[in-house]
Amino acid sequence: ASFAVAHQPPHDAYRIVAIDNAEAMPSRLRERLRENPSLGARIDVRQEDLRESEIEDASMVILNFTLQFIDPAAREALMRKIYAGMRPGGLLVISEKIQFPDADLNELFIDLYHRFKETQGYSKLEISQKRAALENVLIPETLAAHRERLTGVGFHSFDAWFQCFNFASMVAFK
């Protein structure tokens, strides 16, 4: 996401702060920045917990598959913090695994996603092991829950702009 965003502005007057609490992602991004030194001055890579990060004067915040790993009780406080650190008119983009309110539809989309993974070369065992590893760690929510939280902290114009199976990307404005 950092590289995709970095190539969009028609000027160099921007700064990207890339945050991840796991060591692997910041490490890989730093490697890529060494290979692309022109972007290195504009992308600040941090390995830290987003809940403890400073968010100031942000025009755009992107959360890619982040909230689903945060304790549901702490999600609203994080979104309030992000909202407070954004400029008026700022854009929030969130991509998350979602669940459907209807249990039958939820199971259908999970099954379709697992079939898709099989067509990509994953074995049934690999799919099962990953599902077991993420159980009770990855806690998805409905689009309605995301909407309610975001509008509750002050964001407006919320909607899903992309969805595939049980994954969705949502946008909202401050």
VOTORMI-156325 format. One line per 5 residues: number of its first residue (from 1); for each residue y, z, x of N, C-alpha, C, O. Coordinates in Angstrom, 2 decimals, decimal comma, always signed. Each point is the difference from the previous one (the first is absolute). Example, Ala and Ser with C-alpha at 12.3 -4.5 7.8 and 13.67 -1.06 7.14 Angstrom:
<recs>
1 = -5,69:+7,80:+13,19:+1,19:+0,00:-0,89:+1,20:+0,00:+0,90:-0,02:+0,66:+1,04 ~ +1,07:-1,38:-1,39:+1,19:+0,06:+0,82:+1,09:+0,73:-0,77:+1,11:+0,17:+0,51
</recs>
This chain:
<recs>
1 = -1,20:+0,00:+0,83:+1,20:+0,00:-0,83:+1,24:+0,00:+0,87:+0,98:-0,68:-0,31 ~ -1,00:+1,43:+1,39:+1,18:+0,06:+0,87:+0,32:-1,37:+0,58:+1,16:-0,40:+0,04 ~ -2,19:-0,32:+0,40:+0,23:-1,34:+0,56:+0,46:-0,97:-1,07:+0,90:-0,80:+0,24 ~ -1,48:+0,86:-1,42:+0,40:-0,90:-1,08:+1,45:+0,22:-0,37:+0,75:-0,96:-0,19 ~ -0,34:+2,21:+0,09:+1,38:+0,31:-0,36:+0,94:-0,38:+1,13:+1,09:-0,52:-0,25
6 = -1,49:+0,75:+1,49:+0,87:-0,26:+1,16:+0,40:-1,46:+0,12:+1,05:-0,32:+0,56 ~ -1,87:-0,57:-1,07:+0,30:-1,43:+0,12:+0,86:-0,54:-1,16:+0,32:-1,18:-0,01 ~ +0,05:+2,03:-0,95:+0,72:-0,48:-1,18:+1,52:+0,00:+0,12:+0,63:-0,98:-0,41 ~ +0,00:+2,03:+0,94:+1,47:+0,00:-0,01:+0,58:-1,15:+0,83:-0,52:-0,34:+1,06 ~ +1,61:-0,26:-1,56:+0,63:-1,11:+0,73:+0,92:+0,52:+1,13:+0,76:-0,78:+0,58
11 = -0,82:+2,07:-0,29:+0,84:+0,61:+1,04:-0,82:+1,06:+0,74:-1,14:+0,28:-0,38 ~ +1,71:+0,29:+1,41:-0,70:+1,02:+0,78:+0,53:+1,41:-0,27:-0,36:+0,93:+0,72 ~ +1,19:-0,77:-1,72:+0,62:+1,30:-0,28:-0,87:+0,83:-0,95:+0,43:+0,36:-1,09 ~ -1,64:-0,06:+1,52:-0,89:+0,83:-0,80:-0,90:+0,79:+0,93:-0,14:-0,31:+1,18 ~ -0,47:+1,33:-1,74:-0,96:+0,80:+0,75:-1,14:+0,34:-0,95:+0,23:+0,34:-1,16
16 = -1,44:-0,43:+1,66:-1,20:+0,33:-0,77:-0,60:+1,26:+0,62:-0,14:+0,10:+1,22 ~ -0,20:+0,85:-2,07:-0,70:+1,20:+0,47:-1,40:-0,07:-0,59:-0,17:+0,09:-1,22 ~ -0,83:-0,23:+2,07:-1,40:-0,11:-0,43:-0,67:+1,34:+0,25:-0,03:+0,48:+1,14 ~ -0,51:+0,12:-2,19:-0,57:+1,35:+0,08:-1,44:-0,02:-0,47:-0,32:-0,60:-1,03 ~ -0,55:+1,25:+1,80:-1,39:+0,21:-0,42:-0,48:+1,27:+0,66:+0,34:+0,28:+1,15
21 = -1,12:+0,51:-1,88:-0,47:+1,25:+0,60:-1,27:-0,18:+0,83:-0,35:+0,88:+0,79 ~ -0,35:-1,98:-0,96:-1,20:-0,27:+0,80:+0,41:-0,71:+1,29:+0,90:-0,84:-0,02 ~ -1,53:+1,17:+1,10:+0,38:-0,53:+1,32:-0,27:-1,50:+0,13:+0,74:-0,69:+0,71 ~ -1,75:+0,17:-1,37:-0,41:-1,40:+0,19:+1,09:-0,99:-0,41:+0,24:-0,98:+0,72 ~ +0,40:+1,20:-1,85:+0,99:-0,97:-0,48:+1,24:-0,06:+0,90:+0,39:-1,10:+0,39
26 = +0,25:+2,22:-0,05:+1,14:-0,09:+0,92:-0,38:-0,57:+1,36:+0,78:-0,73:+0,61 ~ -1,97:+1,05:-0,14:-0,46:-0,52:+1,29:-0,11:-1,52:-0,04:+0,46:-0,68:+0,91 ~ -1,06:+0,15:-1,97:-0,16:-1,45:-0,14:+1,36:-0,68:-0,15:+0,22:-1,07:+0,56 ~ +0,70:+1,69:-1,30:+1,32:-0,59:-0,17:+0,74:-0,02:+1,34:+0,68:-0,98:+0,31 ~ -0,79:+2,03:+0,46:+0,64:+0,01:+1,32:-0,54:-1,11:+0,90:+0,75:-0,61:+0,75
31 = -2,07:+0,35:-0,83:-0,60:-1,11:+0,75:+0,63:-1,33:-0,43:+0,37:-0,82:+0,84 ~ -0,26:+0,63:-2,13:+0,58:-1,25:-0,52:+1,46:-0,15:+0,41:+0,47:-1,11:+0,27 ~ +0,25:+2,23:-0,21:+1,40:-0,06:+0,41:+0,13:-0,35:+1,48:+0,96:-0,66:+0,40 ~ -1,92:+1,10:+0,42:+0,02:-0,39:+1,42:-0,19:-1,51:+0,13:+0,54:-0,62:+0,92 ~ -1,30:+0,03:-1,83:-0,22:-1,45:+0,00:+1,19:-0,75:-0,62:+0,14:-1,21:+0,20
36 = +0,72:+1,92:-0,94:+1,18:-0,59:-0,66:+1,22:+0,87:+0,31:+0,52:+0,67:-0,89 ~ -0,07:-0,69:+2,14:+1,07:+0,92:+0,41:+1,31:-0,15:-0,77:+0,78:+0,94:-0,07 ~ -0,53:-2,11:-0,49:+1,26:-0,17:-0,74:+0,06:+0,90:-1,24:+1,09:+0,35:-0,46 ~ -2,25:+0,03:-0,07:-0,02:+0,89:-1,17:-0,01:+1,47:+0,39:+0,32:+0,87:-0,82 ~ -0,68:-0,59:+2,05:-0,14:+1,38:+0,45:+1,25:+0,84:-0,16:-0,09:+1,19:-0,29
41 = +1,25:-1,78:+0,45:+1,26:+0,74:-0,12:+0,33:+0,31:-1,46:+0,80:+0,89:-0,27 ~ -1,41:-1,62:-0,67:+0,33:+0,18:-1,41:-1,05:+0,80:-0,78:+0,25:+0,41:-1,13 ~ -1,42:-0,20:+1,73:-1,05:+0,75:-0,70:-0,28:+1,29:+0,76:-0,45:-0,02:+1,14 ~ +0,72:+1,13:-1,80:-0,25:+1,34:+0,54:-1,34:+0,46:-0,55:-0,15:+0,16:-1,21 ~ -0,83:+0,05:+2,08:-1,35:+0,37:-0,41:-0,18:+1,50:+0,17:+0,24:+0,55:+1,08
46 = -0,67:+0,10:-2,15:-0,18:+1,46:+0,03:-1,36:+0,38:-0,55:-0,44:-0,49:-1,04 ~ -0,23:+1,38:+1,77:-1,23:+0,59:-0,51:+0,36:+1,38:-0,52:+0,16:+0,95:+0,78 ~ -0,03:-0,85:-2,09:+0,37:+1,27:-0,61:-0,37:-0,02:-1,47:-0,29:-1,05:-0,57 ~ +0,31:+2,20:-0,04:-0,29:+0,15:-1,42:+1,26:-0,38:-0,78:+1,06:+0,59:+0,21 ~ -1,17:-1,55:-1,09:+1,14:-0,48:-0,78:+0,67:+1,13:-0,75:+1,22:-0,02:-0,20
51 = -1,99:+1,00:-0,23:+0,58:+1,13:-0,74:+0,96:+0,81:+0,85:+0,83:+0,74:-0,53 ~ -0,94:-0,87:+1,86:+0,88:+0,73:+0,91:+1,03:-0,91:+0,67:+0,82:+0,47:+0,79 ~ -0,85:-1,74:-1,08:+0,89:-0,99:+0,62:+1,40:+0,07:-0,60:+0,19:+0,34:-1,17 ~ +0,80:-0,67:+2,00:+1,37:-0,14:-0,46:+0,16:-1,40:-0,60:-0,38:-0,99:+0,62 ~ +0,92:+0,93:-1,80:+0,30:-1,29:-0,62:+1,49:+0,02:-0,31:+0,47:+0,79:-0,83
56 = +0,25:-1,67:+1,51:+1,46:-0,01:-0,14:+0,52:-1,42:-0,12:-0,38:-0,88:+0,78 ~ +1,26:+0,65:-1,73:+0,73:-1,25:-0,12:-0,92:-1,22:-0,07:+0,32:-1,06:+0,54 ~ -1,46:+1,19:-1,21:-0,98:-1,08:-0,07:+0,38:-1,00:-1,09:+0,26:+0,38:-1,14 ~ -0,24:-1,64:+1,50:+0,23:-1,08:-0,98:-1,29:-0,36:-0,71:+0,00:-0,45:-1,14 ~ -1,10:+0,66:+1,85:-1,31:-0,36:-0,55:-1,03:+0,97:+0,55:+0,03:+0,35:+1,18
61 = -0,95:+0,07:-2,04:-1,12:+0,83:+0,43:-1,26:-0,68:-0,51:-0,09:-0,38:-1,17 ~ -0,89:+0,23:+2,06:-1,28:-0,60:-0,35:-1,09:+1,03:+0,25:-0,13:+0,53:+1,10 ~ -0,64:-0,24:-2,13:-1,15:+0,90:+0,12:-1,25:-0,84:-0,26:-0,27:-0,38:-1,14 ~ -0,47:+0,10:+2,18:-1,22:-0,79:-0,15:-1,22:+0,92:+0,03:-0,39:+0,49:+1,06 ~ -0,19:-0,28:-2,23:-1,23:+0,78:-0,14:+0,17:+1,38:+0,64:-0,81:+0,43:+0,83
66 = +1,87:+0,25:-1,24:+0,38:+1,30:+0,55:-0,17:+1,11:-1,02:-0,68:+0,99:+0,27 ~ +1,29:-1,14:-1,44:-0,02:+1,08:-1,00:-1,42:+0,40:-0,39:-0,26:+1,17:-0,27 ~ -0,65:-2,13:+0,25:-1,37:+0,29:-0,43:-0,70:+1,00:+0,91:-1,01:+0,59:-0,38 ~ +1,54:-0,38:+1,59:-0,58:+0,96:+0,93:+0,79:+1,32:+0,06:-0,36:+0,90:+0,76 ~ +1,42:-0,80:-1,55:+0,82:+1,21:-0,05:-0,46:+0,83:-1,19:-0,30:-0,56:-1,07
71 = +0,23:+1,85:+1,23:-0,38:+0,88:-1,10:+0,87:-0,32:-1,21:+1,22:-0,03:+0,11 ~ -1,84:-0,22:-1,26:+0,79:-0,35:-1,19:+1,12:+1,00:-0,30:+1,05:-0,40:-0,51 ~ -1,25:+1,66:+0,80:+1,03:+1,02:-0,26:+1,22:-0,18:+0,92:+1,08:+0,51:-0,32 ~ -1,24:-1,21:+1,44:+1,10:-0,19:+0,96:+0,69:-1,36:-0,15:+0,99:-0,26:+0,68 ~ -1,50:-0,59:-1,53:+0,54:-1,36:-0,11:+1,42:-0,05:-0,56:+0,83:-0,76:+0,49
76 = -0,56:+1,56:-1,49:+1,35:-0,04:-0,57:+1,04:+0,46:+1,01:+1,07:-0,61:+0,11 ~ -1,36:+1,67:+0,63:+0,95:+0,49:+1,01:+0,25:-1,07:+1,05:+1,14:-0,18:+0,44 ~ -2,18:-0,55:-0,02:+0,17:-1,08:+0,98:+0,90:-1,09:-0,58:+0,89:-0,50:+0,69 ~ -1,11:+0,13:-1,94:+0,81:-1,06:-0,60:+1,45:+0,46:-0,18:+0,92:-0,81:+0,13 ~ -0,70:+2,08:-0,42:+1,37:+0,53:-0,08:+0,69:-0,09:+1,37:+1,17:-0,36:+0,10
81 = -1,92:+0,69:+0,93:+0,53:-0,06:+1,36:+0,36:-1,45:+0,37:+1,06:-0,26:+0,57 ~ -1,95:-0,66:-0,89:+0,26:-1,41:+0,29:+1,22:-0,47:-0,79:+0,89:-0,64:+0,56 ~ -0,83:+0,97:-1,84:+1,14:-0,39:-0,83:+1,31:+0,52:+0,60:+0,98:-0,74:+0,09 ~ -0,98:+2,00:+0,32:+1,22:+0,61:+0,56:+0,42:-0,69:+1,30:+1,19:-0,03:+0,32 ~ -2,16:-0,51:+0,44:+0,31:-0,64:+1,28:+0,34:-1,48:-0,09:+0,23:-0,65:+1,02
86 = -0,19:+0,12:-2,23:+0,28:-1,43:-0,17:+1,44:-0,24:-0,42:+0,64:+0,84:-0,62 ~ -0,16:-2,02:+0,98:+1,32:-0,45:-0,45:-0,04:-0,36:-1,48:-1,05:-0,40:-0,51 ~ +2,18:+0,55:-0,18:+0,04:-0,50:-1,39:-0,33:-1,49:-0,01:+0,49:-0,76:+0,84 ~ -1,31:+0,35:-1,78:-0,41:-1,40:-0,08:-1,18:-0,33:+0,90:-0,47:-1,13:+0,02 ~ -0,02:+2,13:+0,73:-1,13:-0,22:+0,91:-1,27:-0,36:-0,75:-0,16:+0,34:-1,18
91 = -0,73:-1,03:+1,86:-1,25:-0,47:-0,60:-1,18:+0,80:+0,52:-0,15:+0,19:+1,21 ~ -0,69:+0,27:-2,11:-1,24:+0,69:+0,33:-1,16:-0,93:-0,33:-0,06:-0,53:-1,11 ~ -0,85:+0,33:+2,05:-1,20:-0,80:-0,22:-1,20:+0,90:+0,29:-0,09:+0,58:+1,08 ~ -0,80:-0,48:-2,03:-1,20:+0,83:+0,16:-1,22:-0,85:-0,31:-0,05:-0,67:-1,03 ~ -0,93:+0,71:+1,91:-1,29:-0,64:-0,26:-1,05:+1,11:+0,02:-0,07:+0,79:+0,94
96 = -0,75:-0,74:-1,98:-0,99:+1,06:-0,15:-1,24:-0,50:-0,71:+0,04:-0,98:-0,75 ~ -1,13:+1,67:+1,00:-1,17:-0,19:-0,84:+0,34:+0,71:-1,31:+0,56:+1,09:+0,02 ~ -0,88:-1,70:-1,13:+0,32:+0,60:-1,29:-1,27:+0,23:-0,80:-1,05:-0,55:+0,30 ~ +1,18:+1,37:-1,31:-1,10:+0,15:-0,95:+0,52:-0,42:-1,37:+1,20:+0,00:-0,25 ~ -2,11:-0,35:-0,61:+0,34:-0,44:-1,34:-0,26:+1,14:-0,97:-0,96:+0,75:+0,19
101 = +1,78:-0,61:-1,22:-0,21:+1,09:-0,96:-1,33:-0,13:-0,74:-0,59:+1,00:-0,40 ~ +0,13:-2,22:+0,22:-1,27:-0,25:-0,67:-1,12:+0,05:+1,04:-0,02:-0,80:+0,93 ~ -0,92:+1,73:-1,09:-1,08:+0,21:+0,97:-0,86:-1,25:+0,20:-0,43:-0,29:+1,11 ~ +0,17:-0,45:-2,20:-0,81:-1,20:+0,11:+0,70:-1,07:+0,84:-0,61:-0,64:+0,85 ~ +1,92:+0,45:-1,10:+0,75:-0,96:+0,81:+0,09:+0,45:+1,45:-0,07:-0,82:+0,92
106 = +0,23:+2,11:-0,72:+0,07:+0,53:+1,37:-1,28:-0,33:+0,76:+0,06:-0,49:+1,13 ~ -1,20:+0,74:-1,74:-1,29:-0,30:+0,65:-0,18:-1,50:+0,22:-0,54:-0,42:+1,02 ~ +0,98:-0,39:-1,99:-0,09:-1,45:+0,15:+0,77:-0,47:+1,24:-0,53:-0,76:+0,81 ~ +1,78:+1,22:-0,66:+0,81:-0,44:+1,14:-0,54:+0,52:+1,32:+0,08:-0,68:+1,02 ~ -0,63:+1,88:-1,01:-0,62:+0,52:+1,22:-1,20:-0,87:+0,36:-0,19:-0,36:+1,16
111 = -0,62:+0,03:-2,16:-1,18:-0,85:+0,23:+0,42:-1,38:+0,50:-0,60:-0,53:+0,94 ~ +1,61:-0,07:-1,56:+0,47:-1,31:+0,45:+0,50:+0,05:+1,44:-0,23:-0,92:+0,79 ~ +0,93:+2,00:-0,45:+0,50:+0,15:+1,38:-1,17:+0,14:+0,97:+0,04:-0,59:+1,08 ~ -1,06:+1,34:-1,43:-1,15:+0,15:+0,88:-0,75:-1,33:+0,16:-0,47:-0,32:+1,09 ~ +0,37:-0,44:-2,16:-0,62:-1,34:+0,11:+0,83:-0,90:+0,93:-0,56:-0,75:+0,81
116 = +1,88:+0,84:-0,94:+0,88:-0,76:+0,89:-0,26:+0,39:+1,45:-0,09:-0,87:+0,87 ~ -0,03:+2,16:-0,60:-0,25:+0,45:+1,38:-1,33:-0,54:+0,52:-0,11:-0,35:+1,18 ~ -0,88:+0,28:-2,05:-1,29:-0,58:+0,41:+0,17:-1,46:+0,40:-0,61:-0,45:+0,98 ~ +1,42:-0,30:-1,72:+0,21:-1,42:+0,35:+0,75:-0,13:+1,32:-0,01:-1,06:+0,63 ~ +0,67:+2,14:-0,20:+0,72:-0,01:+1,27:-0,88:+0,48:+1,15:+0,47:+0,13:+1,13
121 = -1,75:+0,13:-1,40:-0,94:+0,34:+1,05:-0,37:+1,47:+0,11:-0,79:+0,37:+0,87 ~ +1,35:+0,48:-1,71:-0,37:+1,41:+0,02:-1,35:+0,20:-0,69:-0,27:-0,63:-1,01 ~ -0,55:+1,50:+1,56:-1,30:+0,29:-0,62:+0,20:+1,05:-1,10:+1,01:+0,70:-0,03 ~ -2,00:-0,61:-0,87:+0,05:+1,01:-1,05:+0,07:+1,40:+0,62:+0,67:+0,88:-0,54 ~ -1,36:-0,68:+1,66:+0,02:+1,29:+0,67:+1,40:+0,32:+0,53:+0,49:+1,12:-0,17
126 = +0,15:-2,10:+0,81:+1,37:+0,22:+0,51:+0,97:+0,34:-1,13:+0,84:+0,89:+0,13 ~ -0,97:-1,61:-1,23:+0,88:+0,24:-1,15:-0,24:+1,39:-0,56:+0,95:+0,72:-0,31 ~ -2,21:-0,35:+0,19:-0,36:+1,32:-0,52:+0,49:+1,12:+0,92:+0,52:+1,01:-0,46 ~ -0,69:-1,20:+1,77:+0,44:+1,02:+0,96:+1,51:+0,18:-0,03:+0,50:+1,12:+0,06 ~ +0,24:-2,22:-0,17:+1,46:+0,11:-0,05:+0,43:+0,69:-1,28:+0,90:+0,84:+0,01
131 = -1,54:-1,20:-1,11:+0,35:+0,65:-1,29:-0,26:+1,49:+0,08:+0,82:+0,80:-0,46 ~ -1,95:-0,40:+1,05:-0,32:+1,43:+0,14:+0,99:+0,71:+0,92:+0,40:+1,13:-0,27 ~ +0,00:-1,80:+1,35:+0,94:+0,61:+0,95:+1,37:+0,23:-0,63:+0,69:+0,95:+0,34 ~ -0,30:-1,83:-1,26:+1,33:+0,10:-0,61:+0,02:+0,86:-1,26:+1,07:+0,35:-0,51 ~ -2,26:-0,02:+0,00:-0,05:+0,79:-1,22:+0,66:+1,35:+0,22:-0,28:+0,68:+0,99
136 = +1,15:-0,30:-1,89:+0,78:+1,25:+0,06:+1,03:+0,02:+1,13:+0,67:+1,02:+0,19 ~ -0,53:-2,11:+0,55:+1,03:-0,13:+1,03:+1,06:-0,98:-0,50:+1,20:+0,27:+0,06 ~ -1,66:-1,41:-0,56:+0,87:-1,00:-0,61:+0,03:+0,28:-1,50:-1,02:-0,12:-0,67 ~ +2,18:+0,50:+0,16:+0,11:+0,35:-1,41:+0,98:-0,97:-0,66:+1,21:+0,19:+0,08 ~ -1,75:-1,23:-0,74:+0,88:-1,00:-0,64:+0,57:+0,53:-1,31:-0,50:+0,96:-0,58
141 = +1,55:-1,62:+0,13:+0,64:+0,34:-1,27:+0,22:-1,29:-0,79:-0,13:-1,10:+0,53 ~ +0,48:+1,26:-1,79:+0,30:-1,15:-0,84:+1,41:-0,51:+0,32:+0,82:+0,72:+0,57 ~ -0,57:-1,95:-0,96:+1,36:-0,54:+0,12:+0,98:+0,86:-0,79:+1,13:+0,21:+0,43 ~ -1,56:+0,28:-1,59:+0,87:+0,84:-0,83:+0,38:+1,28:+0,75:+1,14:+0,46:-0,11 ~ -2,06:+0,13:+0,85:+0,31:+1,22:+0,76:+1,01:-0,30:+1,10:+0,92:+0,79:+0,24
146 = -1,08:-1,93:+0,43:+0,98:-0,40:+1,02:+1,37:-0,20:-0,64:+1,01:+0,47:+0,51 ~ -0,98:-1,18:-1,63:+1,27:-0,25:-0,70:+0,67:+1,31:-0,41:+1,19:+0,19:+0,22 ~ -1,96:+0,70:-0,80:+0,55:+1,28:-0,46:+0,59:+0,80:+1,16:+1,09:+0,56:-0,12 ~ -1,79:-0,50:+1,24:+0,49:+0,75:+1,16:+1,28:-0,63:+0,55:+0,99:+0,69:+0,23 ~ -1,02:-2,00:-0,02:+1,15:-0,67:+0,60:+1,23:+0,05:-0,89:+1,10:+0,27:+0,49
151 = -1,26:-0,52:-1,76:+1,16:+0,07:-0,89:+0,45:+1,45:-0,15:+1,18:+0,26:-0,19 ~ -2,11:+0,67:+0,27:+0,33:+1,41:-0,10:+0,86:+0,51:+1,15:+0,79:+0,93:-0,18 ~ -0,93:-1,54:+1,35:+0,83:+0,43:+1,14:+1,28:-0,83:+0,12:+0,84:+0,28:+0,85 ~ -0,69:-1,30:-1,71:+1,25:-0,74:-0,02:-0,09:-1,50:+0,23:+0,99:-0,70:-0,22 ~ -2,15:+0,18:+0,64:-0,12:-1,44:+0,21:+0,06:-0,71:-1,34:-0,32:+0,59:-1,03
156 = +0,73:-1,85:+1,03:+0,05:-0,79:-1,22:-0,53:-1,40:+0,28:-0,28:-0,35:+1,14 ~ +0,14:-0,42:-2,20:-0,52:-1,38:+0,09:-1,37:-0,03:+0,67:-0,27:-0,88:+0,81 ~ -0,58:+1,82:-1,16:-1,35:+0,08:+0,56:-0,92:-1,01:-0,68:+0,04:-0,18:-1,22 ~ -0,87:-0,49:+2,03:-1,09:-0,80:-0,56:-0,97:-0,38:+1,11:+0,32:+0,10:+1,18 ~ -1,50:-0,54:-1,59:-0,98:-0,54:+0,95:+0,34:-1,47:+0,18:+0,15:-0,74:-0,97
161 = -0,03:+0,30:+2,23:+0,31:-1,41:+0,24:-1,23:-0,76:+0,46:+0,00:-1,23:+0,03 ~ -1,07:+1,97:+0,34:-1,23:-0,66:+0,41:-1,17:+0,94:-0,29:+0,11:+1,22:+0,18 ~ -1,22:-1,79:-0,64:-1,20:+0,79:-0,21:-1,22:-0,87:+0,24:-0,05:-1,15:-0,44 ~ -0,92:+1,70:+1,13:-1,30:-0,65:+0,21:-1,06:+1,08:-0,12:+0,00:+0,98:+0,75 ~ -0,91:-1,16:-1,70:-1,00:+1,01:-0,30:+0,70:+1,33:-0,28:+0,87:+0,08:-0,87
166 = -1,24:+0,96:+1,61:+0,59:+1,31:-0,22:+0,98:+0,37:+1,13:+0,06:+1,14:+0,44 ~ +0,69:-2,12:+0,00:+1,05:+0,19:+0,99:+1,28:-0,61:-0,57:-0,03:-1,10:-0,57 ~ +1,14:+1,81:+0,74:+1,26:-0,51:-0,55:+1,14:+0,28:+0,96:-0,01:+0,99:+0,73 ~ +0,99:-1,89:-0,74:+1,25:+0,19:+0,71:+1,09:+0,13:-1,04:+0,10:-0,80:-0,93 ~ +0,71:+1,83:+1,09:+1,02:+0,33:-0,97:+1,36:+0,02:+0,69:+0,10:+0,22:+1,21
171 = +0,95:-0,45:-2,00:+1,37:+0,06:+0,52:+0,85:+0,84:-0,93:-0,26:+0,11:-1,20 ~ +1,30:+0,49:+1,80:+0,98:+0,76:-0,79:+1,29:+0,05:+0,81:-0,02:-0,10:+1,22 ~ +1,13:+0,26:-1,92:+1,31:+0,10:+0,65:+0,56:+1,41:-0,14:-0,27:+0,70:-0,97 ~ +1,04:-0,31:+1,98:+0,73:+1,25:-0,12:+1,29:-0,31:-0,74:+0,81:+0,90:-0,23
</recs>
